[in-house]
């Protein structure tokens, strides 16, 4: 049976109670991130070498595009919705925290391990070949850009049962509390020069956005009328005010401004963007859910969700492989200066070729993503939590530093040691036949 036939069969068996829109948003947001990364990475073959050009920095006018392509807030909102469904289900089944967390970690971390192993081996091979460490670091840092998301999302998942209880007890005030903490942190950074405090906003901002997903799942934010339109407008106006009247840069992704970034670490413009996007998502829910009743569209959504982490984690690696092939063939396809009209006209071809490479790779690697722990697989809470923290520490180190120095080697060790400790690496796996919230 073909993978498409399997997806159609799964689509036709979907329970009527499932909110298909959540899966659609998850798939759409990841695809938008993938395309956005492929667009902002420019390459030019010159003098026998490939020059990497950061399009957002080289062409400042393109920074407007990041207001559309920064969709990580949607992914965290969807994560909140999905985690609340999962927590409610775990309570109904009298499932322990360890059982619940183990399943979540399994699906998030297992697809990451082959990517880390590959680039650790590549880095080692390049070192043996005498390639300069700064070049190895740049290459591996580029390849591992996508993993930053997992470092924070795993921490959000660790706290999810507690934050869900906060939602149950405090409702909207729990959202406001995290967002207020983020505002206080930004004030500390800009008014008092406490730059170190800014890194805590990886938690406060994304926990606040994740909390919106709880509210959505509970039905408290189910608006479709003028109120939601006003919230969307208010979010966009707040974002514009923060950028044009405040100290924040225009770009919502990357770090084109050497002095300040909205994402490294995250800052409150992302909260304004999240509110605006959330309102728009709510406005479109009923219409898109009607569209998703069509078998082909829903089957495509199911298919993408069955390999979603693999698509996300490997899309930069696939791009690097394509650039390496182009370099081998004397820069074929890399002769156009990024930002020119001709370069933009060829972007659909560039993206199409990358998808042609990415999807077969994802189909090959994604079975790891669709495996789950066997029934009765027990791991103590302390091992799960300690392993998760070790994994997050290693991911953060590699996302920021790449692989080349001793500290990076320790980061790789931390990831695999954490996976062993939490038993993400284990035997007796069995395939998961359907996507789960």
C-alpha positions as CSV (number, residue, x, y, z in Angstrom):
1,X,0.0,0.0,0.0
2,X,1.4,3.4,-1.0
3,X,2.0,6.1,1.7
4,X,-0.8,8.2,0.1
5,X,-3.3,5.3,0.2
6,X,-2.4,4.8,3.9
7,X,-3.0,8.5,4.5
8,X,-6.4,8.4,2.8
9,X,-7.3,5.3,4.8
10,X,-6.3,7.1,8.0
11,X,-8.2,10.2,7.0
12,X,-11.4,8.3,6.3
13,X,-11.1,6.7,9.8
14,X,-10.7,10.0,11.6
15,X,-13.3,10.3,14.5
16,X,-15.9,13.1,14.0
17,X,-14.8,14.6,17.4
18,X,-11.3,15.5,16.2
19,X,-10.6,19.1,15.5
20,X,-8.9,18.7,12.2
21,X,-8.1,22.4,12.1
22,X,-5.4,21.8,14.7
23,X,-3.6,19.3,12.6
24,X,-3.9,21.6,9.6
25,X,-2.4,24.6,11.4
26,X,0.4,22.4,12.7
27,X,1.2,21.2,9.1
28,X,0.8,24.7,7.6
29,X,3.0,26.5,10.2
30,X,5.8,24.0,9.7
31,X,5.7,24.3,6.0
32,X,5.7,28.1,6.2
33,X,8.8,28.0,8.5
34,X,10.5,25.6,6.0
35,X,9.8,27.9,3.0
36,X,10.7,31.0,5.0
37,X,14.1,29.5,5.9
38,X,14.8,28.5,2.3
39,X,13.9,32.1,1.2
40,X,16.1,34.0,3.6
41,X,19.2,31.9,2.9
42,X,21.0,33.2,-0.2
43,X,23.9,31.6,-1.9
44,X,26.2,33.0,-4.6
45,X,28.9,31.1,-6.5
46,X,31.9,33.4,-7.0
47,X,35.5,32.7,-7.6
48,X,35.1,28.9,-7.2
49,X,33.5,29.3,-3.7
50,X,29.9,29.5,-2.4
51,X,29.2,32.7,-0.5
52,X,26.4,32.5,2.0
53,X,24.3,35.7,2.2
54,X,21.7,36.5,4.9
55,X,19.0,38.0,2.8
56,X,17.3,39.8,5.6
57,X,20.5,41.7,6.4
58,X,21.6,42.2,2.8
59,X,18.2,43.4,1.7
60,X,16.5,45.2,4.6
61,X,13.2,45.6,2.7
62,X,12.7,41.8,2.9
63,X,12.3,42.1,6.7
64,X,8.6,42.9,6.2
65,X,8.2,39.3,5.0
66,X,9.0,38.0,8.5
67,X,5.7,39.4,9.8
68,X,4.1,36.7,7.6
69,X,6.6,33.9,7.9
70,X,7.2,34.1,11.6
71,X,4.5,31.5,12.6
72,X,6.1,29.9,15.6
73,X,3.5,31.5,17.8
74,X,0.8,29.5,15.9
75,X,2.8,26.3,16.5
76,X,3.0,27.0,20.3
77,X,-0.7,27.8,20.4
78,X,-1.5,24.6,18.6
79,X,0.9,22.9,21.0
80,X,-1.1,24.2,24.0
81,X,-4.3,23.0,22.4
82,X,-2.8,19.5,21.8
83,X,-1.2,19.2,25.2
84,X,-4.5,20.1,26.9
85,X,-6.3,17.4,25.0
86,X,-3.5,14.9,25.9
87,X,-3.5,15.9,29.6
88,X,-7.3,15.5,29.8
89,X,-7.0,12.1,28.1
90,X,-4.2,11.0,30.5
91,X,-6.4,12.0,33.5
92,X,-9.3,10.0,32.1
93,X,-7.1,7.0,31.8
94,X,-5.5,7.6,35.2
95,X,-2.1,7.9,33.5
96,X,0.8,9.0,35.6
97,X,2.9,12.1,34.8
98,X,5.8,9.9,33.9
99,X,3.7,7.8,31.4
100,X,2.4,11.0,29.8
101,X,5.8,12.8,29.7
102,X,7.6,9.7,28.3
103,X,5.2,9.5,25.4
104,X,5.6,13.2,24.6
105,X,9.4,13.1,24.8
106,X,9.6,10.0,22.7
107,X,7.8,11.6,19.7
108,X,9.7,14.9,20.0
109,X,13.3,13.6,20.6
110,X,13.6,10.4,18.6
111,X,13.5,12.1,15.2
112,X,16.2,14.5,16.3
113,X,18.8,11.8,17.1
114,X,19.8,10.8,13.5
115,X,20.3,14.5,12.6
116,X,22.6,15.1,15.5
117,X,24.5,11.8,14.8
118,X,24.9,12.7,11.1
119,X,26.3,16.2,11.8
120,X,28.6,15.0,14.6
121,X,30.1,12.5,12.1
122,X,30.3,15.1,9.4
123,X,32.0,17.5,11.7
124,X,34.5,14.8,12.8
125,X,35.3,14.0,9.2
126,X,35.8,17.6,8.3
127,X,38.2,18.0,11.3
128,X,40.2,15.0,10.2
129,X,40.3,16.5,6.6
130,X,41.9,19.6,8.0
131,X,39.0,22.0,7.5
132,X,39.2,25.1,9.7
133,X,37.1,25.0,12.9
134,X,35.4,28.3,12.2
135,X,34.1,26.9,8.9
136,X,32.9,23.7,10.5
137,X,31.2,25.7,13.2
138,X,29.4,27.9,10.6
139,X,28.3,24.9,8.6
140,X,27.0,22.9,11.5
141,X,25.4,25.9,13.1
142,X,23.4,26.6,9.9
143,X,22.3,22.9,9.6
144,X,21.2,22.8,13.2
145,X,19.3,26.1,13.3
146,X,15.9,24.3,13.4
147,X,16.7,22.5,16.7
148,X,16.4,25.6,18.9
149,X,12.7,25.1,18.9
150,X,12.9,21.7,20.6
151,X,15.1,23.1,23.4
152,X,12.3,25.4,24.5
153,X,9.3,23.3,23.5
154,X,10.5,20.3,25.6
155,X,10.7,22.6,28.6
156,X,7.2,23.8,27.9
157,X,6.0,20.2,27.8
158,X,7.8,19.4,31.1
159,X,5.8,22.2,32.8
160,X,2.5,21.5,30.8
161,X,0.6,19.7,33.6
162,X,1.4,22.5,36.0
163,X,0.6,25.3,33.5
164,X,-2.6,23.5,32.6
165,X,-3.6,23.5,36.3
166,X,-2.8,27.2,36.3
167,X,-5.2,27.7,33.4
168,X,-7.9,25.7,35.2
169,X,-7.6,27.8,38.3
170,X,-6.8,31.2,36.9
171,X,-8.1,31.2,33.4
172,X,-7.0,34.2,31.3
173,X,-5.1,35.6,34.3
174,X,-2.6,32.7,33.8
175,X,-2.0,34.0,30.3
176,X,-1.6,37.6,31.5
177,X,0.8,36.5,34.2
178,X,3.3,35.0,31.8
179,X,3.0,37.9,29.4
180,X,3.4,40.4,32.2
181,X,6.6,38.6,33.2
182,X,7.9,38.9,29.7
183,X,7.2,42.7,29.7
184,X,9.0,43.1,33.0
185,X,12.0,41.2,31.6
186,X,12.2,43.5,28.5
187,X,12.0,46.5,30.8
188,X,14.9,45.1,32.8
189,X,16.9,44.6,29.6
190,X,16.2,48.0,28.0
191,X,15.9,50.3,31.0
192,X,18.4,48.7,33.4
193,X,20.8,46.9,31.1
194,X,20.2,43.5,32.6
195,X,20.8,41.6,29.3
196,X,21.2,38.3,31.1
197,X,17.6,38.5,32.3
198,X,16.4,38.6,28.7
199,X,17.2,34.9,28.2
200,X,14.3,34.0,30.6
201,X,11.9,35.2,28.0
202,X,12.4,31.9,26.2
203,X,10.1,30.6,28.9
204,X,7.8,33.5,29.7
205,X,6.9,34.4,26.2
206,X,6.4,30.9,24.9
207,X,4.6,29.7,28.0
208,X,2.2,32.6,27.6
209,X,1.6,31.8,24.0
210,X,1.2,28.1,24.8
211,X,-1.3,29.1,27.4
212,X,-3.6,30.6,24.7
213,X,-3.9,27.1,23.3
214,X,-5.4,25.9,26.6
215,X,-8.0,28.7,26.4
216,X,-8.8,27.8,22.9
217,X,-9.3,24.1,23.7
218,X,-11.5,25.0,26.7
219,X,-13.8,27.0,24.4
220,X,-13.1,30.3,26.3
221,X,-11.6,32.0,23.2
222,X,-14.1,30.7,20.6
223,X,-15.0,34.0,18.9
224,X,-15.8,34.5,15.3
225,X,-17.3,38.0,15.2
226,X,-16.3,41.7,15.4
227,X,-14.6,41.2,18.8
228,X,-12.0,38.9,17.2
229,X,-11.4,41.3,14.4
230,X,-10.8,44.0,16.9
231,X,-8.3,41.8,18.8
232,X,-6.4,41.0,15.5
233,X,-6.2,44.7,14.7
234,X,-5.1,45.6,18.2
235,X,-2.4,42.9,18.0
236,X,-1.0,44.3,14.7
237,X,-1.2,47.9,16.0
238,X,0.7,46.9,19.1
239,X,3.3,45.2,17.0
240,X,3.7,48.3,14.8
241,X,3.9,50.5,17.9
242,X,6.6,48.4,19.5
243,X,8.7,48.4,16.3
244,X,8.2,52.0,15.1
245,X,7.9,53.8,18.4
246,X,9.9,51.4,20.6
247,X,13.4,49.9,20.6
248,X,12.6,46.7,18.7
249,X,13.8,45.8,15.2
250,X,11.5,45.2,12.2
251,X,12.5,41.5,11.6
252,X,10.5,38.9,13.5
253,X,12.9,36.1,12.7
254,X,16.7,35.8,12.5
255,X,19.1,38.4,13.7
256,X,19.8,40.8,10.8
257,X,20.4,43.7,13.3
258,X,23.8,43.0,14.9
259,X,22.7,44.9,18.1
260,X,19.3,43.5,18.9
261,X,17.0,40.7,17.8
262,X,13.4,39.9,18.5
263,X,14.1,36.2,18.7
264,X,17.6,35.8,20.2
265,X,16.4,36.0,23.0
266,X,12.6,36.4,22.3
267,X,11.1,39.8,23.0
268,X,7.5,41.1,23.5
269,X,6.8,42.0,19.8
270,X,6.3,38.2,19.5
271,X,3.5,38.4,22.0
272,X,1.8,41.1,19.9
273,X,2.3,39.0,16.8
274,X,0.9,35.9,18.7
275,X,-2.3,37.7,19.7
276,X,-2.9,39.0,16.2
277,X,-2.3,35.6,14.7
278,X,-4.4,33.8,17.3
279,X,-7.4,36.1,16.5
280,X,-7.0,35.4,12.8
281,X,-6.8,31.6,13.5
282,X,-10.0,31.8,15.4
283,X,-11.8,33.7,12.6
284,X,-10.9,31.0,10.1
285,X,-11.6,27.9,12.2
286,X,-15.2,27.1,11.0
287,X,-14.5,27.8,7.3
288,X,-11.3,25.7,7.2
289,X,-12.8,22.9,9.2
290,X,-15.5,22.7,6.5
291,X,-12.8,22.5,3.8
292,X,-11.0,19.7,5.8
293,X,-14.1,17.5,5.4
294,X,-12.8,16.9,1.9
295,X,-10.9,13.6,2.0
296,X,-8.0,14.7,-0.2
297,X,-7.2,17.9,1.7
298,X,-7.5,16.1,5.1
299,X,-5.4,13.1,3.8
300,X,-2.7,15.6,2.8
301,X,-2.8,17.1,6.3
302,X,-2.6,13.6,7.9
303,X,0.4,12.8,5.6
304,X,2.3,15.9,6.5
305,X,1.6,15.5,10.2
306,X,2.9,11.9,10.1
307,X,6.4,13.2,9.2
308,X,6.2,16.8,10.5
309,X,9.2,16.8,12.9
310,X,11.3,15.0,10.2
311,X,10.4,17.7,7.6
312,X,11.2,20.4,10.0
313,X,14.5,19.1,11.4
314,X,16.0,18.1,8.0
315,X,15.0,20.9,5.7
316,X,18.2,22.9,6.2
317,X,20.4,19.8,5.8
318,X,18.7,19.1,2.5
319,X,19.4,22.7,1.4
320,X,23.0,22.3,2.3
321,X,23.2,19.1,0.3
322,X,21.7,20.8,-2.7
323,X,24.2,23.7,-2.4
324,X,27.1,21.2,-2.1
325,X,25.9,19.5,-5.3
326,X,25.6,22.9,-7.1
327,X,29.1,23.8,-6.0
328,X,30.5,20.4,-7.3
329,X,29.0,21.3,-10.7
330,X,30.7,24.7,-10.9
331,X,27.9,26.6,-9.1
332,X,25.0,25.4,-11.3
333,X,22.0,27.4,-10.2
334,X,23.9,29.7,-7.9
335,X,25.0,32.4,-10.3
336,X,22.3,35.0,-9.5
337,X,22.9,37.7,-7.0
338,X,20.4,37.3,-4.1
339,X,17.8,40.0,-4.1
340,X,17.8,40.7,-7.8
341,X,14.6,40.4,-9.9
342,X,16.0,37.3,-11.6
343,X,16.8,35.7,-8.3
344,X,13.3,36.2,-7.0
345,X,11.8,34.8,-10.1
346,X,13.8,31.6,-9.6
347,X,12.7,31.1,-6.0
348,X,9.7,28.9,-6.9
349,X,12.0,26.6,-8.8
350,X,14.5,26.6,-5.8
351,X,11.7,25.8,-3.4
352,X,10.2,23.1,-5.7
353,X,13.6,21.3,-6.1
354,X,14.2,21.4,-2.3
355,X,10.8,19.9,-1.6
356,X,11.5,17.2,-4.2
357,X,14.6,16.3,-2.2
358,X,13.0,16.8,1.3
359,X,9.9,14.6,1.0
360,X,11.7,11.4,0.0
361,X,14.2,12.0,2.8
362,X,11.4,12.6,5.2
363,X,9.5,9.4,4.1
364,X,12.7,7.4,4.7
365,X,13.4,8.9,8.1
366,X,9.9,9.5,9.5
367,X,9.2,5.9,10.8
368,X,11.2,6.9,13.9
369,X,8.7,9.7,14.4
370,X,5.8,7.3,14.2
371,X,7.0,4.9,16.8
372,X,5.8,4.9,20.4
373,X,6.7,3.3,23.7
374,X,5.2,-0.2,24.2
375,X,2.4,-0.5,26.7
376,X,3.7,-0.8,30.2
377,X,7.0,0.9,29.4
378,X,7.9,2.5,32.7
379,X,10.5,5.2,33.4
380,X,10.9,7.0,36.7
381,X,10.0,10.7,36.8
382,X,13.5,11.8,37.9
383,X,15.1,10.0,34.9
384,X,12.6,11.5,32.5
385,X,13.1,15.0,33.9
386,X,16.9,14.8,34.2
387,X,17.1,13.3,30.7
388,X,14.9,16.0,29.3
389,X,17.0,18.8,30.9
390,X,20.2,17.3,29.6
391,X,18.7,17.0,26.1
392,X,17.6,20.7,26.2
393,X,21.0,21.8,27.4
394,X,22.7,20.0,24.6
395,X,20.3,21.3,22.0
396,X,20.7,24.9,23.1
397,X,24.5,24.5,23.0
398,X,24.5,23.1,19.4
399,X,21.9,25.6,18.2
400,X,24.1,28.5,19.3
401,X,27.6,27.2,18.7
402,X,27.3,24.5,16.1
403,X,29.8,21.5,16.3
404,X,33.5,22.1,16.4
405,X,34.8,22.8,19.8
406,X,35.0,20.7,23.0
407,X,31.8,22.4,24.4
408,X,30.0,21.3,21.3
409,X,31.2,17.7,21.8
410,X,29.8,17.8,25.3
411,X,26.5,19.1,23.9
412,X,26.3,16.0,21.6
413,X,27.1,13.8,24.5
414,X,24.4,15.5,26.7
415,X,21.7,14.9,24.0
416,X,22.5,11.2,23.7
417,X,23.1,10.7,27.4
418,X,19.7,12.4,28.1
419,X,18.0,10.2,25.5
420,X,19.4,7.1,27.2
421,X,18.6,8.3,30.6
422,X,14.9,9.0,29.7
423,X,14.8,5.9,27.6
424,X,14.0,7.7,24.4
425,X,16.6,5.3,23.0
426,X,15.2,1.9,23.6
427,X,14.2,-1.4,22.1
428,X,10.8,-2.9,21.4
429,X,9.4,0.0,19.5
430,X,6.2,-0.4,17.5
431,X,4.7,1.8,14.8
432,X,2.0,4.4,15.6
433,X,-0.6,4.1,12.9
434,X,-2.3,7.5,13.4
435,X,-1.4,11.0,14.4
436,X,-2.3,12.0,17.9
437,X,-3.0,15.3,19.6
